[in-house]
Amino acid sequence: MTGNSQSPTAPLTGTTAPVLDRVVRASADLVLRLDPSGRVVDVYRDSSLIEENLREWVGKLWADTVLPDTRSKVGMLLDDARAHGLSRTRQLNQTLPGGADFPIGYTGILLDDNAGFLILGRNLQSLSDLQRRLVEAQQALERDYWRLRQMETRYRLLFQRSSEALLVLDAPSRRILDANRAAGQAFGIPPRKLTGRVFPDDLTMSERTHEDVRRHLEAVRDRGRAETVGLDLGSGDGWRLEAAVIREERDGILLVHLQEIRGLTQDVTPAPAGLNPTRLLEYGPDPFVVTDRDARVLMANRAFRTLVQVPAEEDLTGLSLGRWLGRPGADMTVLLTNLEKFGEVRLFPTTLNSALDMESEVELSATGIEGADPPCIGVTIRNVSRRIWTEGALSGHRDLSRAVEQLTDQVGKVSLKQLVQDTVGIVEAHFIESALKLTDGNRTAAAEILGVSRQSLYTKLRRYDVDGGDT
């Protein structure tokens, strides 16, 4: 039998060649004929799988042609064939004359005591590759599992340590899936006993409150958002409830946030005597800041703290408001100069940078607060980032030329560098939306046609507040 045949299979020699040739074609990729001592007498190989000439093996012990770690299996296979006439299949790592090696499953057949053995081999490279990919997939799954465990641990820690009352509900049934300690304190029930109850039906509230909460949750589940609802838990203080839907499961889950408003009750009509306006400013939708005459922060409401991404008011007190503006020195100086000259400033355009380097387009309106001791300034901030993108839109899409015209109106008010950056941002956002429209919201396809990575596209979606559609 030779490895130099021009045919895909090199025929066996001898009187049994025709029969063995057909057997080999049907059952093996590589066949070795060994003498009784285990030395190679002849070799057959399927040239479509093994291109190298294997005649170099003739005259060598078969055990010397395999990797050292599988040589012991050669002896076991031959002993098995001597004892039973047919050995069980064993996998060996066969070394080719060129130095490469690959796994082969060998089965030994005893011809007779004098004729030696016929060794039939099947190439297991594809199976080995499949096993390797399976191991890699299992390792990847295990890494993902541990990442999810770590995320769950962080979620549990943040969820339970939060000072805000939080509930997680099954959206269709409104059954409580999880509750943190603050929620347990709000309802006067241990969190573990809240789990499984239907919210708000199984909790003590007035019938009117039950109905308001049910309507709010149904609206959030159906439309994704709803107006905040007030409720009275019987503690004498007012509470505000707001829910958000998370679509990660088939029917979704609801995250319910309860916020205590001390000094306010659910019914605010008519207004209670002694209502503190400062509390209304604290929970107002627009950022509001009180500064001294040098623009150092004295008070900042929750909306402003959210916008600059600084959760604690004490971390802002005493800092200059100008440090958050796009041009810390110039913008604040112009604002204070105009305020001193005219007594008030309306719709002063600038940018505001958060502690995490998130930039927002804003308009500032400021006025001096008369009679205050010490004298101070009240500054209202309106985030107009969405307005810049949506004004002039036609059927829900940005009108690129209109947006550029709006930027042209800013000439003389902001620097050329900032105008160029804003223009680039508008153009980028316009083409990203166009790509998402072309791909029906498929982010992966949109990234491909734009020639950017998915991560880069996600970053730009967040930066320009673009609805990214499906992942």
C-alpha positions as CSV (number, residue, x, y, z in Angstrom):
1,M,0.0,0.0,0.0
2,T,1.6,3.4,-0.9
3,G,0.9,7.1,-0.2
4,N,2.0,8.1,-3.8
5,S,-1.1,7.0,-5.7
6,Q,-2.7,9.5,-8.0
7,S,-6.1,8.4,-7.0
8,P,-7.8,9.8,-3.9
9,T,-7.2,6.5,-2.2
10,A,-4.0,4.5,-2.5
11,P,-5.1,0.8,-3.1
12,L,-3.9,-2.0,-0.9
13,T,-1.6,-4.7,-2.2
14,G,-1.9,-8.5,-2.0
15,T,-4.6,-11.0,-2.7
16,T,-7.1,-9.3,-0.3
17,A,-6.5,-5.8,-1.8
18,P,-9.8,-5.4,-3.6
19,V,-11.9,-6.4,-0.5
20,L,-9.7,-4.4,1.9
21,D,-9.8,-1.4,-0.4
22,R,-13.5,-1.3,-0.4
23,V,-13.6,-1.8,3.4
24,V,-11.1,1.1,3.9
25,R,-13.0,3.4,1.6
26,A,-16.1,2.9,3.6
27,S,-14.8,2.8,7.1
28,A,-11.4,4.6,7.5
29,D,-9.3,7.6,6.6
30,L,-6.0,6.0,7.5
31,V,-5.0,2.3,7.6
32,L,-1.8,0.7,8.9
33,R,-0.8,-2.9,8.4
34,L,1.5,-4.0,11.2
35,D,3.6,-7.1,11.7
36,P,3.1,-9.1,14.9
37,S,5.7,-6.9,16.7
38,G,3.8,-3.7,15.9
39,R,6.1,-2.5,13.2
40,V,4.5,-0.7,10.2
41,V,4.5,-2.9,7.0
42,D,2.2,-0.8,4.8
43,V,0.2,2.4,5.0
44,Y,-3.0,3.6,3.4
45,R,-4.2,7.2,3.6
46,D,-7.1,9.1,2.1
47,S,-5.3,11.9,0.3
48,S,-8.3,14.2,0.5
49,L,-7.8,14.3,4.3
50,I,-4.1,13.6,4.7
51,E,-1.9,15.1,2.0
52,E,1.5,14.0,3.3
53,N,3.3,10.9,2.0
54,L,3.4,8.5,4.9
55,R,5.9,5.9,3.4
56,E,8.4,7.1,6.0
57,W,6.6,5.2,8.6
58,V,7.2,1.8,6.9
59,G,9.7,-0.2,9.0
60,K,9.2,1.9,12.1
61,L,7.3,0.8,15.2
62,W,3.9,2.3,15.2
63,A,4.4,3.5,18.8
64,D,7.2,5.7,17.5
65,T,4.9,7.6,15.1
66,V,2.5,9.0,17.8
67,L,3.0,11.6,20.5
68,P,4.7,10.3,23.6
69,D,1.7,10.9,25.8
70,T,-0.4,8.4,23.8
71,R,2.3,5.7,23.2
72,S,1.0,3.6,26.1
73,K,-2.4,3.4,24.3
74,V,-0.7,1.6,21.3
75,G,0.3,-1.3,23.5
76,M,-3.1,-1.5,25.1
77,L,-4.8,-1.4,21.6
78,L,-2.6,-4.3,20.3
79,D,-3.0,-6.4,23.4
80,D,-6.8,-5.9,23.2
81,A,-6.7,-7.0,19.5
82,R,-4.6,-10.1,20.4
83,A,-7.0,-11.1,23.2
84,H,-10.3,-10.5,21.4
85,G,-9.5,-10.3,17.7
86,L,-11.0,-6.8,17.6
87,S,-9.9,-3.9,19.9
88,R,-12.1,-1.2,21.1
89,T,-11.5,2.3,19.6
90,R,-8.8,4.4,21.2
91,Q,-7.9,8.0,20.4
92,L,-4.3,8.7,19.7
93,N,-2.4,11.8,18.7
94,Q,-0.7,10.8,15.4
95,T,2.4,12.7,14.3
96,L,2.9,13.3,10.6
97,P,6.3,13.3,9.0
98,G,6.0,17.0,8.5
99,G,5.7,17.6,12.2
100,A,2.0,18.3,12.4
101,D,-0.2,16.2,14.7
102,F,-3.9,15.5,14.8
103,P,-6.2,13.1,16.7
104,I,-7.2,9.8,15.2
105,G,-9.6,7.2,16.5
106,Y,-7.9,3.8,15.9
107,T,-9.5,0.3,16.0
108,G,-7.2,-2.8,15.7
109,I,-8.0,-6.1,13.9
110,L,-5.9,-9.2,14.4
111,L,-5.4,-10.9,11.1
112,D,-3.7,-14.0,12.5
113,D,-0.7,-14.7,14.7
114,N,1.7,-14.5,11.8
115,A,0.1,-11.9,9.5
116,G,-0.1,-9.2,12.2
117,F,-2.7,-6.5,12.5
118,L,-4.8,-4.2,10.4
119,I,-5.3,-0.8,12.2
120,L,-8.2,1.3,10.9
121,G,-8.2,5.0,11.8
122,R,-10.8,7.8,11.6
123,N,-9.7,11.5,11.5
124,L,-11.2,13.1,14.7
125,Q,-10.0,16.6,13.9
126,S,-13.5,17.9,13.3
127,L,-14.7,16.3,16.5
128,S,-11.7,17.7,18.4
129,D,-12.5,21.2,17.0
130,L,-16.1,20.8,18.1
131,Q,-15.0,19.7,21.6
132,R,-12.7,22.7,21.8
133,R,-15.4,25.1,20.8
134,L,-17.7,23.5,23.3
135,V,-15.2,24.0,26.1
136,E,-14.7,27.6,25.0
137,A,-18.4,28.1,25.0
138,Q,-18.7,26.6,28.4
139,Q,-16.0,28.8,29.7
140,A,-17.6,31.9,28.2
141,L,-20.9,30.9,29.8
142,E,-19.2,30.5,33.1
143,R,-17.6,33.9,32.8
144,D,-21.0,35.4,31.9
145,Y,-22.5,33.6,34.9
146,W,-20.0,35.1,37.3
147,R,-20.4,38.5,35.8
148,L,-24.1,38.2,36.3
149,R,-23.6,37.1,39.8
150,Q,-21.4,40.1,40.5
151,M,-24.0,42.4,38.9
152,E,-26.7,40.8,41.0
153,T,-24.6,41.3,44.2
154,R,-24.1,45.0,43.4
155,Y,-27.8,45.3,42.5
156,R,-28.8,43.7,45.8
157,L,-26.4,45.9,47.8
158,L,-27.6,49.2,46.1
159,F,-31.3,48.1,46.3
160,Q,-31.2,47.3,50.0
161,R,-29.0,50.3,51.0
162,S,-31.1,52.8,49.1
163,S,-32.8,55.3,51.4
164,E,-35.6,55.6,48.9
165,A,-38.5,53.1,49.1
166,L,-38.4,50.7,46.1
167,L,-40.7,47.9,45.0
168,V,-40.3,45.5,42.1
169,L,-43.6,44.2,40.7
170,D,-44.7,41.6,38.2
171,A,-46.4,43.9,35.6
172,P,-49.5,41.8,34.7
173,S,-50.4,40.7,38.3
174,R,-48.9,43.7,40.2
175,R,-47.5,41.1,42.7
176,I,-44.5,42.3,44.7
177,L,-41.4,40.4,43.6
178,D,-38.9,42.3,45.8
179,A,-38.9,45.2,48.3
180,N,-36.1,47.0,50.0
181,R,-35.8,47.9,53.7
182,A,-37.0,51.5,53.1
183,A,-40.2,50.2,51.6
184,G,-40.7,47.9,54.6
185,Q,-40.4,50.9,56.9
186,A,-42.8,53.0,54.8
187,F,-45.5,50.3,55.0
188,G,-44.6,49.1,58.5
189,I,-44.1,45.6,57.2
190,P,-40.8,43.6,57.0
191,P,-39.6,43.5,53.4
192,R,-39.8,39.7,53.2
193,K,-43.5,39.8,54.2
194,L,-44.2,42.3,51.5
195,T,-43.0,39.8,48.8
196,G,-45.9,38.0,47.2
197,R,-48.5,40.6,48.1
198,V,-50.5,42.3,45.3
199,F,-49.8,46.1,45.2
200,P,-51.6,48.1,46.3
201,D,-54.6,45.9,46.9
202,D,-53.1,43.9,49.8
203,L,-51.7,47.0,51.6
204,T,-53.6,49.4,53.9
205,M,-54.6,52.5,51.9
206,S,-57.8,54.4,51.2
207,E,-59.9,53.1,48.3
208,R,-59.2,56.3,46.4
209,T,-55.5,55.8,46.8
210,H,-55.8,52.2,45.6
211,E,-57.7,53.3,42.5
212,D,-55.1,56.1,41.7
213,V,-52.2,53.7,42.1
214,R,-53.8,51.0,40.0
215,R,-54.5,53.6,37.2
216,H,-50.9,54.8,37.4
217,L,-49.4,51.3,37.1
218,E,-51.7,50.4,34.2
219,A,-50.8,53.5,32.4
220,V,-47.0,52.9,32.9
221,R,-47.4,49.3,31.8
222,D,-49.4,50.3,28.6
223,R,-47.7,53.5,27.6
224,G,-44.4,53.4,29.4
225,R,-45.0,56.5,31.5
226,A,-47.7,58.3,33.6
227,E,-48.0,61.3,35.8
228,T,-46.7,61.0,39.3
229,V,-49.4,60.1,41.8
230,G,-49.6,61.1,45.5
231,L,-50.7,58.8,48.3
232,D,-51.2,58.8,52.0
233,L,-49.9,55.8,54.0
234,G,-51.4,57.0,57.2
235,S,-48.2,58.4,58.7
236,G,-49.3,62.0,58.4
237,D,-46.7,62.7,55.7
238,G,-47.4,62.8,52.0
239,W,-45.8,60.3,49.6
240,R,-45.2,60.5,45.9
241,L,-45.3,57.3,43.8
242,E,-43.7,56.9,40.4
243,A,-43.2,53.7,38.4
244,A,-41.1,52.7,35.4
245,V,-41.5,49.6,33.3
246,I,-38.6,47.3,32.4
247,R,-39.2,45.2,29.3
248,E,-36.5,42.6,29.9
249,E,-39.1,39.8,30.4
250,R,-42.0,38.7,28.3
251,D,-44.6,40.7,30.2
252,G,-42.2,43.1,31.8
253,I,-41.7,44.2,35.4
254,L,-42.4,47.4,37.2
255,L,-40.0,49.4,39.4
256,V,-42.0,51.4,41.9
257,H,-40.3,54.4,43.6
258,L,-42.0,55.9,46.7
259,Q,-40.7,59.2,48.0
260,E,-41.7,60.8,51.3
261,I,-42.6,64.4,51.2
262,R,-42.5,65.6,54.7
263,G,-45.0,68.4,55.6
264,L,-47.2,67.7,52.5
265,T,-50.3,65.6,52.4
266,Q,-51.8,63.8,49.4
267,D,-54.5,66.4,49.0
268,V,-52.9,69.7,48.2
269,T,-56.1,71.5,47.1
270,P,-56.6,73.9,48.8
271,A,-52.9,74.5,49.7
272,P,-52.2,73.7,53.4
273,A,-51.4,76.6,55.7
274,G,-47.7,77.2,56.2
275,L,-46.7,75.6,52.9
276,N,-42.9,76.0,52.5
277,P,-42.1,77.2,48.9
278,T,-38.6,75.9,49.3
279,R,-39.9,72.3,49.3
280,L,-41.8,73.0,46.1
281,L,-38.5,74.2,44.5
282,E,-36.7,71.2,45.8
283,Y,-39.0,68.8,44.0
284,G,-39.6,71.0,40.9
285,P,-38.9,69.6,37.4
286,D,-36.4,72.3,36.4
287,P,-33.0,72.7,38.1
288,F,-32.9,75.7,40.5
289,V,-29.9,77.1,42.3
290,V,-29.5,79.9,44.9
291,T,-26.0,81.5,44.9
292,D,-24.4,84.4,46.6
293,R,-23.3,87.5,44.7
294,D,-20.1,85.7,43.7
295,A,-22.1,82.8,42.2
296,R,-21.1,80.4,45.0
297,V,-23.9,77.8,45.6
298,L,-26.0,78.2,48.7
299,M,-28.8,75.8,47.7
300,A,-29.4,73.4,44.8
301,N,-32.6,71.4,44.2
302,R,-32.8,67.8,43.3
303,A,-33.2,68.4,39.5
304,F,-29.9,70.4,39.5
305,R,-28.1,67.7,41.5
306,T,-29.3,65.1,39.0
307,L,-28.2,67.2,36.0
308,V,-24.7,67.7,37.3
309,Q,-24.6,64.2,38.7
310,V,-23.7,65.1,42.3
311,P,-26.2,63.4,44.6
312,A,-25.5,65.3,47.9
313,E,-26.3,69.0,48.2
314,E,-23.5,69.4,50.7
315,D,-21.0,68.4,48.0
316,L,-22.2,71.5,45.9
317,T,-22.4,74.1,48.7
318,G,-19.7,76.7,48.5
319,L,-18.6,75.8,44.9
320,S,-18.9,78.3,42.1
321,L,-21.8,77.7,39.7
322,G,-19.5,78.7,36.9
323,R,-17.4,75.5,37.3
324,W,-20.3,73.5,35.7
325,L,-20.8,75.9,32.8
326,G,-19.3,75.3,29.3
327,R,-16.8,78.1,29.7
328,P,-16.3,78.4,33.5
329,G,-14.8,81.9,33.5
330,A,-16.5,83.6,30.6
331,D,-20.1,82.5,30.9
332,M,-20.4,83.2,34.6
333,T,-18.8,86.6,34.1
334,V,-21.2,87.6,31.3
335,L,-24.2,86.3,33.4
336,L,-23.2,88.3,36.5
337,T,-22.4,91.5,34.5
338,N,-25.8,91.4,32.7
339,L,-27.6,90.6,36.0
340,E,-26.0,93.7,37.7
341,K,-26.8,95.9,34.7
342,F,-30.4,94.8,34.0
343,G,-31.5,93.2,37.3
344,E,-32.4,90.0,35.6
345,V,-31.3,87.7,32.8
346,R,-33.6,85.6,30.7
347,L,-32.8,82.5,28.5
348,F,-29.0,82.9,28.6
349,P,-27.7,80.0,26.3
350,T,-24.7,77.9,27.5
351,T,-23.7,74.4,28.1
352,L,-23.5,72.6,31.5
353,N,-21.0,69.8,32.1
354,S,-21.7,67.2,34.8
355,A,-19.3,65.6,37.2
356,L,-19.1,62.6,34.8
357,D,-18.4,64.8,31.8
358,M,-21.9,64.6,30.3
359,E,-22.7,67.8,28.4
360,S,-26.2,69.4,28.3
361,E,-27.4,72.4,26.3
362,V,-29.2,74.7,28.8
363,E,-30.8,78.1,29.2
364,L,-30.2,80.2,32.3
365,S,-32.6,82.7,33.8
366,A,-31.4,84.6,36.8
367,T,-32.6,87.3,39.2
368,G,-31.4,88.9,42.3
369,I,-33.4,88.0,45.4
370,E,-34.4,91.2,47.2
371,G,-34.4,91.4,50.9
372,A,-32.3,88.3,51.4
373,D,-29.5,88.3,54.0
374,P,-26.9,87.9,52.7
375,P,-27.9,89.1,49.2
376,C,-28.3,86.2,46.8
377,I,-29.2,85.2,43.3
378,G,-31.8,82.7,42.1
379,V,-30.9,80.8,38.9
380,T,-33.4,78.7,37.0
381,I,-31.8,76.2,34.5
382,R,-33.7,74.6,31.7
383,N,-32.3,71.7,29.8
384,V,-32.9,72.4,26.1
385,S,-30.9,69.5,24.6
386,R,-34.0,67.8,23.4
387,R,-35.5,71.0,22.0
388,I,-32.3,71.7,19.9
389,W,-32.8,68.3,18.3
390,T,-36.6,68.3,17.9
391,E,-37.5,71.9,17.0
392,G,-38.2,72.1,13.3
393,A,-38.6,68.4,13.0
394,L,-40.8,67.0,10.2
395,S,-42.9,63.9,11.2
396,G,-40.7,63.2,14.2
397,H,-37.3,63.6,12.4
398,R,-34.6,66.3,12.8
399,D,-34.7,69.1,10.2
400,L,-30.9,69.4,9.7
401,S,-31.0,72.8,8.0
402,R,-33.3,74.3,10.6
403,A,-30.9,73.1,13.4
404,V,-27.9,74.6,11.6
405,E,-29.9,77.9,11.3
406,Q,-30.5,77.9,15.0
407,L,-26.8,77.5,15.6
408,T,-26.1,80.4,13.3
409,D,-28.1,82.5,15.7
410,Q,-25.6,81.7,18.3
411,V,-22.8,83.5,16.5
412,G,-21.3,86.1,18.8
413,K,-22.7,84.3,21.9
414,V,-20.5,81.3,21.9
415,S,-17.0,80.6,20.5
416,L,-16.3,79.3,17.0
417,K,-14.9,76.1,18.4
418,Q,-18.2,75.4,20.2
419,L,-20.2,76.3,17.1
420,V,-18.2,73.8,15.1
421,Q,-18.6,71.1,17.8
422,D,-22.3,71.7,18.0
423,T,-22.6,71.5,14.2
424,V,-20.7,68.3,14.0
425,G,-22.9,66.9,16.7
426,I,-26.1,67.8,14.8
427,V,-24.8,66.3,11.6
428,E,-23.7,63.1,13.4
429,A,-27.0,62.7,15.1
430,H,-28.9,63.3,11.8
431,F,-27.0,60.6,9.9
432,I,-27.3,58.1,12.9
433,E,-31.0,58.6,12.9
434,S,-31.1,58.1,9.1
435,A,-29.1,54.8,9.5
436,L,-31.4,53.6,12.2
437,K,-34.4,54.4,10.0
438,L,-32.9,52.5,7.1
439,T,-32.2,49.4,9.3
440,D,-35.6,49.6,11.0
441,G,-33.9,50.3,14.4
442,N,-31.3,47.5,14.2
443,R,-28.2,49.0,15.9
444,T,-25.8,46.4,14.6
445,A,-26.8,46.9,11.0
446,A,-26.7,50.7,11.5
447,A,-23.2,50.6,12.9
448,E,-22.1,48.5,9.9
449,I,-23.5,50.9,7.3
450,L,-22.0,53.9,9.2
451,G,-18.6,52.2,9.4
452,V,-18.3,52.5,13.2
453,S,-18.2,49.9,16.0
454,R,-21.3,49.0,18.0
455,Q,-19.7,50.5,21.1
456,S,-19.0,53.8,19.3
457,L,-22.6,53.9,18.1
458,Y,-24.0,53.3,21.6
459,T,-21.8,56.1,22.9
460,K,-23.1,58.5,20.3
461,L,-26.8,57.4,20.9
462,R,-26.4,58.3,24.6
463,R,-24.5,61.5,23.8
464,Y,-27.2,62.8,21.4
465,D,-30.2,61.2,23.2
466,V,-31.2,59.4,20.1
467,D,-33.8,56.6,20.3
468,G,-31.6,53.7,19.3
469,G,-34.4,51.2,18.5
470,D,-33.6,47.5,18.9
471,T,-30.2,46.1,19.8
